[in-house]
Amino acid sequence: MDLDDILGARPDDPLAALLREDLDRLSVSELEVRVVALEGEIARTRRKIDGAVNHRASADALFKR
C-alpha cells in the first residue's frame, strides 16, 4: 500500500500536513508531548475501529450473514 493511498491527494489533509511537519524545530519536551498526544489519538482511533468491527459483527449475527 502506497502512502498516497492512505493519505489521499488532498493537499490540505491534516494527516499529510502532520507527517510533513519539521520536527527539528521542536525541543525534546515538545516532542514528548507530541508523542503522548499521538498515542492518545492512536488509542481513540483503535477504539473507533473496534466499535465498528463489533457493530458489524452484531449486525451480521442479527441477519445471519
All heavy atoms as TSV, in Angstrom:
chain	resi	resn	atom	element	x	y	z
A	1	MET	N	N	0.844	-1.171	0.000
A	1	MET	CA	C	0.000	0.000	0.000
A	1	MET	C	C	0.892	1.239	0.000
A	1	MET	O	O	1.809	1.351	0.785
A	1	MET	CB	C	-0.924	-0.021	1.205
A	1	MET	CG	C	-1.838	1.178	1.280
A	1	MET	SD	S	-3.011	1.117	2.638
A	1	MET	CE	C	-4.130	-0.121	2.062
A	2	ASP	N	N	0.587	2.137	-0.870
A	2	ASP	CA	C	1.346	3.381	-1.019
A	2	ASP	C	C	0.842	4.408	-0.008
A	2	ASP	O	O	-0.326	4.427	0.345
A	2	ASP	CB	C	1.155	3.903	-2.446
A	2	ASP	CG	C	2.122	5.007	-2.796
A	2	ASP	OD1	O	2.416	5.825	-1.922
A	2	ASP	OD2	O	2.575	5.033	-3.943
A	3	LEU	N	N	1.730	5.270	0.462
A	3	LEU	CA	C	1.346	6.312	1.414
A	3	LEU	C	C	0.260	7.208	0.837
A	3	LEU	O	O	-0.630	7.660	1.554
A	3	LEU	CB	C	2.564	7.139	1.819
A	3	LEU	CG	C	2.411	8.073	3.004
A	3	LEU	CD1	C	1.981	7.297	4.245
A	3	LEU	CD2	C	3.691	8.800	3.291
A	4	ASP	N	N	0.294	7.450	-0.478
A	4	ASP	CA	C	-0.749	8.255	-1.119
A	4	ASP	C	C	-2.109	7.591	-1.012
A	4	ASP	O	O	-3.140	8.265	-0.950
A	4	ASP	CB	C	-0.417	8.515	-2.587
A	4	ASP	CG	C	0.745	9.487	-2.754
A	4	ASP	OD1	O	0.983	10.266	-1.813
A	4	ASP	OD2	O	1.401	9.450	-3.809
A	5	ASP	N	N	-2.154	6.256	-0.988
A	5	ASP	CA	C	-3.417	5.541	-0.832
A	5	ASP	C	C	-4.024	5.809	0.534
A	5	ASP	O	O	-5.237	5.897	0.686
A	5	ASP	CB	C	-3.217	4.032	-1.003
A	5	ASP	CG	C	-2.802	3.648	-2.401
A	5	ASP	OD1	O	-3.074	4.427	-3.345
A	5	ASP	OD2	O	-2.206	2.569	-2.566
A	6	ILE	N	N	-3.169	5.941	1.535
A	6	ILE	CA	C	-3.642	6.184	2.896
A	6	ILE	C	C	-4.034	7.647	3.085
A	6	ILE	O	O	-5.081	7.956	3.636
A	6	ILE	CB	C	-2.550	5.809	3.918
A	6	ILE	CG1	C	-2.229	4.321	3.818
A	6	ILE	CG2	C	-2.977	6.180	5.335
A	6	ILE	CD1	C	-0.996	3.922	4.579
A	7	LEU	N	N	-3.188	8.526	2.620
A	7	LEU	CA	C	-3.370	9.947	2.887
A	7	LEU	C	C	-4.275	10.646	1.894
A	7	LEU	O	O	-4.832	11.686	2.198
A	7	LEU	CB	C	-2.008	10.658	2.899
A	7	LEU	CG	C	-1.036	10.172	3.952
A	7	LEU	CD1	C	0.272	10.912	3.829
A	7	LEU	CD2	C	-1.600	10.338	5.341
A	8	GLY	N	N	-4.419	10.114	0.710
A	8	GLY	CA	C	-5.223	10.784	-0.296
A	8	GLY	C	C	-4.437	11.883	-0.975
A	8	GLY	O	O	-3.284	12.165	-0.652
A	9	ALA	N	N	-5.070	12.517	-1.924
A	9	ALA	CA	C	-4.388	13.514	-2.736
A	9	ALA	C	C	-4.660	14.946	-2.286
A	9	ALA	O	O	-4.173	15.877	-2.900
A	9	ALA	CB	C	-4.819	13.340	-4.192
A	10	ARG	N	N	-5.443	15.117	-1.246
A	10	ARG	CA	C	-5.779	16.466	-0.787
A	10	ARG	C	C	-4.577	17.153	-0.167
A	10	ARG	O	O	-4.017	16.667	0.805
A	10	ARG	CB	C	-6.894	16.403	0.249
A	10	ARG	CG	C	-8.224	16.013	-0.313
A	10	ARG	CD	C	-9.343	16.033	0.719
A	10	ARG	NE	N	-9.113	16.966	1.798
A	10	ARG	CZ	C	-9.522	16.775	3.039
A	10	ARG	NH1	N	-10.169	15.692	3.360
A	10	ARG	NH2	N	-9.277	17.671	3.969
A	11	PRO	N	N	-4.180	18.284	-0.696
A	11	PRO	CA	C	-3.024	18.989	-0.125
A	11	PRO	C	C	-3.310	19.587	1.252
A	11	PRO	O	O	-2.389	19.852	2.015
A	11	PRO	CB	C	-2.732	20.085	-1.145
A	11	PRO	CG	C	-3.997	20.268	-1.894
A	11	PRO	CD	C	-4.720	18.945	-1.861
A	12	ASP	N	N	-4.576	19.769	1.595
A	12	ASP	CA	C	-4.935	20.355	2.887
A	12	ASP	C	C	-5.270	19.291	3.935
A	12	ASP	O	O	-5.789	19.603	4.993
A	12	ASP	CB	C	-6.113	21.318	2.723
A	12	ASP	CG	C	-7.367	20.614	2.220
A	12	ASP	OD1	O	-7.248	19.543	1.588
A	12	ASP	OD2	O	-8.474	21.138	2.450
A	13	ASP	N	N	-4.949	18.030	3.631
A	13	ASP	CA	C	-5.237	16.939	4.553
A	13	ASP	C	C	-4.408	17.118	5.828
A	13	ASP	O	O	-3.172	17.210	5.768
A	13	ASP	CB	C	-4.910	15.606	3.885
A	13	ASP	CG	C	-5.189	14.421	4.781
A	13	ASP	OD1	O	-6.179	14.470	5.529
A	13	ASP	OD2	O	-4.403	13.461	4.753
A	14	PRO	N	N	-5.046	17.158	7.001
A	14	PRO	CA	C	-4.306	17.397	8.247
A	14	PRO	C	C	-3.290	16.304	8.566
A	14	PRO	O	O	-2.228	16.584	9.106
A	14	PRO	CB	C	-5.381	17.472	9.325
A	14	PRO	CG	C	-6.681	17.273	8.665
A	14	PRO	CD	C	-6.477	17.082	7.212
A	15	LEU	N	N	-3.593	15.057	8.226
A	15	LEU	CA	C	-2.648	13.973	8.486
A	15	LEU	C	C	-1.400	14.129	7.627
A	15	LEU	O	O	-0.276	13.957	8.106
A	15	LEU	CB	C	-3.302	12.615	8.247
A	15	LEU	CG	C	-2.443	11.395	8.540
A	15	LEU	CD1	C	-1.908	11.418	9.969
A	15	LEU	CD2	C	-3.224	10.122	8.287
A	16	ALA	N	N	-1.587	14.469	6.368
A	16	ALA	CA	C	-0.450	14.688	5.480
A	16	ALA	C	C	0.404	15.849	5.989
A	16	ALA	O	O	1.636	15.775	5.977
A	16	ALA	CB	C	-0.925	14.959	4.057
A	17	ALA	N	N	-0.245	16.907	6.450
A	17	ALA	CA	C	0.486	18.065	6.984
A	17	ALA	C	C	1.267	17.669	8.240
A	17	ALA	O	O	2.413	18.092	8.431
A	17	ALA	CB	C	-0.478	19.201	7.294
A	18	LEU	N	N	0.658	16.844	9.083
A	18	LEU	CA	C	1.319	16.384	10.299
A	18	LEU	C	C	2.582	15.590	9.962
A	18	LEU	O	O	3.629	15.773	10.575
A	18	LEU	CB	C	0.357	15.513	11.109
A	18	LEU	CG	C	0.892	14.929	12.404
A	18	LEU	CD1	C	1.053	16.021	13.445
A	18	LEU	CD2	C	-0.025	13.849	12.902
A	19	LEU	N	N	2.492	14.734	8.957
A	19	LEU	CA	C	3.630	13.904	8.573
A	19	LEU	C	C	4.750	14.703	7.915
A	19	LEU	O	O	5.908	14.299	7.961
A	19	LEU	CB	C	3.177	12.777	7.638
A	19	LEU	CG	C	2.234	11.755	8.276
A	19	LEU	CD1	C	1.755	10.765	7.240
A	19	LEU	CD2	C	2.896	11.058	9.444
A	20	ARG	N	N	4.397	15.824	7.316
A	20	ARG	CA	C	5.405	16.673	6.666
A	20	ARG	C	C	6.039	17.672	7.624
A	20	ARG	O	O	7.047	18.300	7.308
A	20	ARG	CB	C	4.766	17.455	5.509
A	20	ARG	CG	C	4.501	16.649	4.268
A	20	ARG	CD	C	4.119	17.551	3.116
A	20	ARG	NE	N	3.070	18.497	3.440
A	20	ARG	CZ	C	1.763	18.300	3.245
A	20	ARG	NH1	N	1.347	17.195	2.698
A	20	ARG	NH2	N	0.881	19.224	3.569
A	21	GLU	N	N	5.454	17.837	8.795
A	21	GLU	CA	C	5.917	18.851	9.732
A	21	GLU	C	C	7.381	18.634	10.116
A	21	GLU	O	O	7.813	17.506	10.376
A	21	GLU	CB	C	5.056	18.838	10.993
A	21	GLU	CG	C	5.335	19.987	11.917
A	21	GLU	CD	C	4.378	20.029	13.087
A	21	GLU	OE1	O	3.391	19.291	13.098
A	21	GLU	OE2	O	4.651	20.812	13.999
A	22	ASP	N	N	8.135	19.720	10.155
A	22	ASP	CA	C	9.549	19.680	10.512
A	22	ASP	C	C	9.687	19.497	12.020
A	22	ASP	O	O	9.277	20.366	12.797
A	22	ASP	CB	C	10.222	20.977	10.065
A	22	ASP	CG	C	11.693	21.031	10.415
A	22	ASP	OD1	O	12.275	19.965	10.702
A	22	ASP	OD2	O	12.262	22.132	10.382
A	23	LEU	N	N	10.246	18.390	12.430
A	23	LEU	CA	C	10.401	18.103	13.856
A	23	LEU	C	C	11.684	18.696	14.429
A	23	LEU	O	O	11.852	18.743	15.647
A	23	LEU	CB	C	10.384	16.588	14.087
A	23	LEU	CG	C	9.114	15.859	13.659
A	23	LEU	CD1	C	9.250	14.370	13.947
A	23	LEU	CD2	C	7.881	16.429	14.335
A	24	ASP	N	N	12.576	19.153	13.568
A	24	ASP	CA	C	13.853	19.692	14.027
A	24	ASP	C	C	13.689	20.923	14.911
A	24	ASP	O	O	14.527	21.185	15.767
A	24	ASP	CB	C	14.746	20.049	12.834
A	24	ASP	CG	C	15.242	18.818	12.099
A	24	ASP	OD1	O	15.262	17.725	12.701
A	24	ASP	OD2	O	15.599	18.952	10.920
A	25	ARG	N	N	12.619	21.651	14.719
A	25	ARG	CA	C	12.429	22.889	15.482
A	25	ARG	C	C	11.869	22.644	16.886
A	25	ARG	O	O	11.824	23.542	17.711
A	25	ARG	CB	C	11.502	23.841	14.725
A	25	ARG	CG	C	10.107	23.307	14.523
A	25	ARG	CD	C	9.226	24.262	13.731
A	25	ARG	NE	N	7.872	23.756	13.664
A	25	ARG	CZ	C	6.979	23.838	14.645
A	25	ARG	NH1	N	7.287	24.433	15.772
A	25	ARG	NH2	N	5.768	23.342	14.499
A	26	LEU	N	N	11.469	21.403	17.174
A	26	LEU	CA	C	10.854	21.092	18.460
A	26	LEU	C	C	11.897	20.621	19.472
A	26	LEU	O	O	12.838	19.911	19.130
A	26	LEU	CB	C	9.791	20.002	18.291
A	26	LEU	CG	C	8.626	20.336	17.359
A	26	LEU	CD1	C	7.716	19.130	17.203
A	26	LEU	CD2	C	7.847	21.537	17.858
A	27	SER	N	N	11.675	21.007	20.730
A	27	SER	CA	C	12.561	20.551	21.807
A	27	SER	C	C	12.189	19.116	22.184
A	27	SER	O	O	11.147	18.595	21.773
A	27	SER	CB	C	12.389	21.449	23.036
A	27	SER	OG	O	11.097	21.259	23.600
A	28	VAL	N	N	13.026	18.492	22.981
A	28	VAL	CA	C	12.750	17.136	23.454
A	28	VAL	C	C	11.431	17.114	24.215
A	28	VAL	O	O	10.598	16.219	24.032
A	28	VAL	CB	C	13.911	16.607	24.325
A	28	VAL	CG1	C	13.529	15.308	25.013
A	28	VAL	CG2	C	15.165	16.427	23.490
A	29	SER	N	N	11.212	18.097	25.056
A	29	SER	CA	C	9.976	18.181	25.817
A	29	SER	C	C	8.760	18.295	24.895
A	29	SER	O	O	7.740	17.627	25.104
A	29	SER	CB	C	10.029	19.380	26.764
A	29	SER	OG	O	8.820	19.526	27.453
A	30	GLU	N	N	8.856	19.121	23.884
A	30	GLU	CA	C	7.762	19.276	22.925
A	30	GLU	C	C	7.530	17.984	22.132
A	30	GLU	O	O	6.389	17.624	21.858
A	30	GLU	CB	C	8.052	20.431	21.962
A	30	GLU	CG	C	7.987	21.788	22.631
A	30	GLU	CD	C	8.514	22.905	21.745
A	30	GLU	OE1	O	9.512	22.684	21.014
A	30	GLU	OE2	O	7.927	24.005	21.796
A	31	LEU	N	N	8.608	17.288	21.818
A	31	LEU	CA	C	8.473	16.020	21.109
A	31	LEU	C	C	7.790	14.974	21.993
A	31	LEU	O	O	6.954	14.199	21.520
A	31	LEU	CB	C	9.847	15.516	20.650
A	31	LEU	CG	C	10.481	16.297	19.509
A	31	LEU	CD1	C	11.937	15.881	19.342
A	31	LEU	CD2	C	9.711	16.119	18.220
A	32	GLU	N	N	8.129	14.972	23.280
A	32	GLU	CA	C	7.487	14.031	24.205
A	32	GLU	C	C	6.001	14.314	24.333
A	32	GLU	O	O	5.183	13.388	24.350
A	32	GLU	CB	C	8.180	14.077	25.568
A	32	GLU	CG	C	9.565	13.459	25.535
A	32	GLU	CD	C	10.364	13.678	26.796
A	32	GLU	OE1	O	9.998	14.560	27.617
A	32	GLU	OE2	O	11.381	12.973	26.974
A	33	VAL	N	N	5.640	15.585	24.411
A	33	VAL	CA	C	4.224	15.964	24.476
A	33	VAL	C	C	3.509	15.529	23.199
A	33	VAL	O	O	2.385	15.014	23.235
A	33	VAL	CB	C	4.073	17.487	24.700
A	33	VAL	CG1	C	2.649	17.949	24.488
A	33	VAL	CG2	C	4.557	17.861	26.093
A	34	ARG	N	N	4.168	15.691	22.079
A	34	ARG	CA	C	3.604	15.296	20.787
A	34	ARG	C	C	3.365	13.783	20.743
A	34	ARG	O	O	2.314	13.330	20.292
A	34	ARG	CB	C	4.558	15.728	19.675
A	34	ARG	CG	C	4.110	15.384	18.281
A	34	ARG	CD	C	5.214	15.765	17.295
A	34	ARG	NE	N	4.922	15.379	15.955
A	34	ARG	CZ	C	4.515	16.214	14.999
A	34	ARG	NH1	N	4.355	17.494	15.261
A	34	ARG	NH2	N	4.278	15.766	13.792
A	35	VAL	N	N	4.331	13.010	21.233
A	35	VAL	CA	C	4.190	11.550	21.251
A	35	VAL	C	C	2.994	11.147	22.116
A	35	VAL	O	O	2.193	10.288	21.721
A	35	VAL	CB	C	5.492	10.882	21.737
A	35	VAL	CG1	C	5.272	9.409	22.054
A	35	VAL	CG2	C	6.592	11.044	20.702
A	36	VAL	N	N	2.850	11.746	23.279
A	36	VAL	CA	C	1.720	11.430	24.162
A	36	VAL	C	C	0.396	11.747	23.459
A	36	VAL	O	O	-0.543	10.956	23.499
A	36	VAL	CB	C	1.838	12.188	25.504
A	36	VAL	CG1	C	0.556	12.090	26.312
A	36	VAL	CG2	C	3.026	11.666	26.301
A	37	ALA	N	N	0.340	12.896	22.803
A	37	ALA	CA	C	-0.884	13.280	22.090
A	37	ALA	C	C	-1.178	12.314	20.953
A	37	ALA	O	O	-2.330	11.894	20.750
A	37	ALA	CB	C	-0.756	14.707	21.557
A	38	LEU	N	N	-0.161	11.926	20.214
A	38	LEU	CA	C	-0.361	10.995	19.097
A	38	LEU	C	C	-0.746	9.605	19.593
A	38	LEU	O	O	-1.587	8.933	18.986
A	38	LEU	CB	C	0.893	10.932	18.221
A	38	LEU	CG	C	1.190	12.199	17.424
A	38	LEU	CD1	C	2.560	12.109	16.769
A	38	LEU	CD2	C	0.115	12.459	16.397
A	39	GLU	N	N	-0.160	9.170	20.709
A	39	GLU	CA	C	-0.548	7.877	21.285
A	39	GLU	C	C	-2.007	7.902	21.725
A	39	GLU	O	O	-2.735	6.918	21.563
A	39	GLU	CB	C	0.361	7.514	22.451
A	39	GLU	CG	C	1.747	7.093	22.009
A	39	GLU	CD	C	2.735	6.918	23.153
A	39	GLU	OE1	O	2.504	7.465	24.258
A	39	GLU	OE2	O	3.755	6.244	22.927
A	40	GLY	N	N	-2.452	9.030	22.260
A	40	GLY	CA	C	-3.861	9.183	22.622
A	40	GLY	C	C	-4.757	9.105	21.397
A	40	GLY	O	O	-5.826	8.484	21.433
A	41	GLU	N	N	-4.329	9.709	20.315
A	41	GLU	CA	C	-5.108	9.672	19.072
A	41	GLU	C	C	-5.127	8.261	18.489
A	41	GLU	O	O	-6.150	7.816	17.969
A	41	GLU	CB	C	-4.549	10.670	18.059
A	41	GLU	CG	C	-5.330	10.753	16.774
A	41	GLU	CD	C	-6.780	11.176	16.946
A	41	GLU	OE1	O	-7.162	11.686	18.015
A	41	GLU	OE2	O	-7.551	10.997	15.980
A	42	ILE	N	N	-4.018	7.555	18.600
A	42	ILE	CA	C	-3.982	6.159	18.141
A	42	ILE	C	C	-4.959	5.317	18.956
A	42	ILE	O	O	-5.723	4.519	18.393
A	42	ILE	CB	C	-2.550	5.593	18.237
A	42	ILE	CG1	C	-1.665	6.242	17.175
A	42	ILE	CG2	C	-2.547	4.072	18.096
A	42	ILE	CD1	C	-0.187	5.985	17.366
A	43	ALA	N	N	-4.972	5.492	20.257
A	43	ALA	CA	C	-5.903	4.744	21.115
A	43	ALA	C	C	-7.345	5.072	20.756
A	43	ALA	O	O	-8.196	4.174	20.681
A	43	ALA	CB	C	-5.625	5.056	22.588
A	44	ARG	N	N	-7.646	6.335	20.523
A	44	ARG	CA	C	-9.005	6.741	20.144
A	44	ARG	C	C	-9.400	6.116	18.812
A	44	ARG	O	O	-10.522	5.620	18.651
A	44	ARG	CB	C	-9.071	8.268	20.056
A	44	ARG	CG	C	-10.448	8.806	19.763
A	44	ARG	CD	C	-10.453	10.326	19.811
A	44	ARG	NE	N	-9.950	10.913	18.598
A	44	ARG	CZ	C	-10.728	11.334	17.589
A	44	ARG	NH1	N	-12.030	11.232	17.666
A	44	ARG	NH2	N	-10.188	11.877	16.525
A	45	THR	N	N	-8.469	6.086	17.877
A	45	THR	CA	C	-8.736	5.510	16.562
A	45	THR	C	C	-8.955	4.006	16.675
A	45	THR	O	O	-9.865	3.449	16.046
A	45	THR	CB	C	-7.575	5.819	15.600
A	45	THR	OG1	O	-7.405	7.236	15.533
A	45	THR	CG2	C	-7.844	5.282	14.212
A	46	ARG	N	N	-8.153	3.338	17.486
A	46	ARG	CA	C	-8.318	1.886	17.671
A	46	ARG	C	C	-9.667	1.568	18.318
A	46	ARG	O	O	-10.314	0.585	17.958
A	46	ARG	CB	C	-7.183	1.312	18.504
A	46	ARG	CG	C	-5.856	1.322	17.764
A	46	ARG	CD	C	-4.810	0.475	18.482
A	46	ARG	NE	N	-3.501	0.638	17.898
A	46	ARG	CZ	C	-3.080	0.074	16.784
A	46	ARG	NH1	N	-3.903	-0.686	16.101
A	46	ARG	NH2	N	-1.856	0.274	16.332
A	47	ARG	N	N	-10.101	2.407	19.269
A	47	ARG	CA	C	-11.425	2.204	19.874
A	47	ARG	C	C	-12.524	2.349	18.829
A	47	ARG	O	O	-13.509	1.591	18.833
A	47	ARG	CB	C	-11.643	3.193	21.026
A	47	ARG	CG	C	-10.873	2.840	22.284
A	47	ARG	CD	C	-11.316	3.670	23.490
A	47	ARG	NE	N	-11.210	5.114	23.277
A	47	ARG	CZ	C	-10.123	5.840	23.510
A	47	ARG	NH1	N	-9.019	5.257	23.956
A	47	ARG	NH2	N	-10.126	7.139	23.307
A	48	LYS	N	N	-12.375	3.299	17.934
A	48	LYS	CA	C	-13.352	3.504	16.866
A	48	LYS	C	C	-13.391	2.288	15.942
A	48	LYS	O	O	-14.467	1.825	15.553
A	48	LYS	CB	C	-13.009	4.775	16.081
A	48	LYS	CG	C	-13.965	5.108	14.991
A	48	LYS	CD	C	-15.330	5.464	15.545
A	48	LYS	CE	C	-16.251	5.927	14.436
A	48	LYS	NZ	N	-17.593	6.161	14.907
A	49	ILE	N	N	-12.215	1.768	15.588
A	49	ILE	CA	C	-12.141	0.574	14.747
A	49	ILE	C	C	-12.810	-0.604	15.458
A	49	ILE	O	O	-13.624	-1.326	14.850
A	49	ILE	CB	C	-10.675	0.237	14.397
A	49	ILE	CG1	C	-10.097	1.283	13.442
A	49	ILE	CG2	C	-10.565	-1.164	13.795
A	49	ILE	CD1	C	-8.588	1.183	13.258
A	50	ASP	N	N	-12.483	-0.812	16.725
A	50	ASP	CA	C	-13.083	-1.917	17.487
A	50	ASP	C	C	-14.598	-1.786	17.542
A	50	ASP	O	O	-15.320	-2.776	17.384
A	50	ASP	CB	C	-12.520	-1.962	18.906
A	50	ASP	CG	C	-11.071	-2.395	18.959
A	50	ASP	OD1	O	-10.568	-2.952	17.953
A	50	ASP	OD2	O	-10.427	-2.164	20.010
A	51	GLY	N	N	-15.076	-0.573	17.749
A	51	GLY	CA	C	-16.519	-0.346	17.781
A	51	GLY	C	C	-17.168	-0.662	16.445
A	51	GLY	O	O	-18.246	-1.279	16.393
A	52	ALA	N	N	-16.525	-0.271	15.371
A	52	ALA	CA	C	-17.066	-0.534	14.038
A	52	ALA	C	C	-17.078	-2.027	13.738
A	52	ALA	O	O	-18.052	-2.558	13.185
A	52	ALA	CB	C	-16.257	0.216	12.982
A	53	VAL	N	N	-16.008	-2.726	14.117
A	53	VAL	CA	C	-15.941	-4.174	13.892
A	53	VAL	C	C	-17.005	-4.881	14.716
A	53	VAL	O	O	-17.701	-5.773	14.213
A	53	VAL	CB	C	-14.520	-4.701	14.221
A	53	VAL	CG1	C	-14.488	-6.213	14.268
A	53	VAL	CG2	C	-13.515	-4.174	13.206
A	54	ASN	N	N	-17.145	-4.486	15.980
A	54	ASN	CA	C	-18.154	-5.107	16.841
A	54	ASN	C	C	-19.562	-4.823	16.336
A	54	ASN	O	O	-20.430	-5.695	16.382
A	54	ASN	CB	C	-17.994	-4.640	18.288
A	54	ASN	CG	C	-16.744	-5.184	18.922
A	54	ASN	OD1	O	-16.210	-6.205	18.508
A	54	ASN	ND2	N	-16.247	-4.487	19.935
A	55	HIS	N	N	-19.789	-3.626	15.867
A	55	HIS	CA	C	-21.097	-3.263	15.324
A	55	HIS	C	C	-21.411	-4.123	14.102
A	55	HIS	O	O	-22.512	-4.644	13.961
A	55	HIS	CB	C	-21.118	-1.779	14.964
A	55	HIS	CG	C	-22.426	-1.308	14.430
A	55	HIS	ND1	N	-23.511	-1.081	15.238
A	55	HIS	CD2	C	-22.837	-1.050	13.159
A	55	HIS	CE1	C	-24.526	-0.691	14.494
A	55	HIS	NE2	N	-24.138	-0.663	13.227
A	56	ARG	N	N	-20.434	-4.283	13.243
A	56	ARG	CA	C	-20.604	-5.099	12.036
A	56	ARG	C	C	-20.869	-6.558	12.401
A	56	ARG	O	O	-21.747	-7.204	11.825
A	56	ARG	CB	C	-19.365	-4.978	11.147
A	56	ARG	CG	C	-19.358	-5.860	9.933
A	56	ARG	CD	C	-20.465	-5.463	8.969
A	56	ARG	NE	N	-20.605	-6.390	7.886
A	56	ARG	CZ	C	-20.276	-6.136	6.634
A	56	ARG	NH1	N	-19.793	-4.965	6.310
A	56	ARG	NH2	N	-20.457	-7.038	5.710
A	57	ALA	N	N	-20.117	-7.064	13.368
A	57	ALA	CA	C	-20.311	-8.449	13.792
A	57	ALA	C	C	-21.707	-8.639	14.382
A	57	ALA	O	O	-22.359	-9.657	14.124
A	57	ALA	CB	C	-19.240	-8.851	14.801
A	58	SER	N	N	-22.184	-7.672	15.134
A	58	SER	CA	C	-23.534	-7.750	15.705
A	58	SER	C	C	-24.586	-7.738	14.607
A	58	SER	O	O	-25.555	-8.500	14.656
A	58	SER	CB	C	-23.783	-6.583	16.658
A	58	SER	OG	O	-22.912	-6.658	17.758
A	59	ALA	N	N	-24.391	-6.880	13.622
A	59	ALA	CA	C	-25.340	-6.810	12.502
A	59	ALA	C	C	-25.315	-8.109	11.699
A	59	ALA	O	O	-26.376	-8.637	11.317
A	59	ALA	CB	C	-25.011	-5.629	11.603
A	60	ASP	N	N	-24.133	-8.648	11.458
A	60	ASP	CA	C	-24.023	-9.904	10.719
A	60	ASP	C	C	-24.716	-11.036	11.475
A	60	ASP	O	O	-25.409	-11.860	10.886
A	60	ASP	CB	C	-22.557	-10.263	10.476
A	60	ASP	CG	C	-21.905	-9.406	9.419
A	60	ASP	OD1	O	-22.631	-8.678	8.691
A	60	ASP	OD2	O	-20.656	-9.437	9.323
A	61	ALA	N	N	-24.536	-11.085	12.808
A	61	ALA	CA	C	-25.175	-12.122	13.609
A	61	ALA	C	C	-26.688	-11.965	13.601
A	61	ALA	O	O	-27.422	-12.953	13.523
A	61	ALA	CB	C	-24.642	-12.069	15.034
A	62	LEU	N	N	-27.144	-10.727	13.636
A	62	LEU	CA	C	-28.581	-10.470	13.636
A	62	LEU	C	C	-29.228	-10.938	12.331
A	62	LEU	O	O	-30.301	-11.535	12.351
A	62	LEU	CB	C	-28.839	-8.969	13.830
A	62	LEU	CG	C	-30.307	-8.532	13.831
A	62	LEU	CD1	C	-31.044	-9.142	15.024
A	62	LEU	CD2	C	-30.398	-7.025	13.858
A	63	PHE	N	N	-28.566	-10.715	11.238
A	63	PHE	CA	C	-29.117	-11.079	9.943
A	63	PHE	C	C	-28.567	-12.405	9.436
A	63	PHE	O	O	-28.746	-12.747	8.272
A	63	PHE	CB	C	-28.846	-9.958	8.928
A	63	PHE	CG	C	-29.593	-8.700	9.271
A	63	PHE	CD1	C	-28.912	-7.605	9.784
A	63	PHE	CD2	C	-30.953	-8.614	9.118
A	63	PHE	CE1	C	-29.585	-6.446	10.114
A	63	PHE	CE2	C	-31.645	-7.446	9.441
A	63	PHE	CZ	C	-30.964	-6.352	9.940
A	64	LYS	N	N	-27.844	-13.124	10.308
A	64	LYS	CA	C	-27.296	-14.436	9.964
A	64	LYS	C	C	-26.566	-14.450	8.645
A	64	LYS	O	O	-26.832	-15.246	7.764
A	64	LYS	CB	C	-28.402	-15.496	9.961
A	64	LYS	CG	C	-29.238	-15.510	11.190
A	64	LYS	CD	C	-29.079	-16.794	11.942
A	64	LYS	CE	C	-30.067	-16.909	13.064
A	64	LYS	NZ	N	-29.829	-16.179	14.212
A	65	ARG	N	N	-25.670	-13.535	8.500
A	65	ARG	CA	C	-24.918	-13.385	7.263
A	65	ARG	C	C	-23.928	-14.474	7.060
A	65	ARG	O	O	-23.252	-15.006	7.789
A	65	ARG	CB	C	-24.206	-12.029	7.273
A	65	ARG	CG	C	-23.792	-11.632	5.923
A	65	ARG	CD	C	-23.489	-10.202	5.923
A	65	ARG	NE	N	-23.347	-9.866	4.528
A	65	ARG	CZ	C	-22.571	-8.954	4.043
A	65	ARG	NH1	N	-21.894	-8.211	4.843
A	65	ARG	NH2	N	-22.489	-8.715	2.792
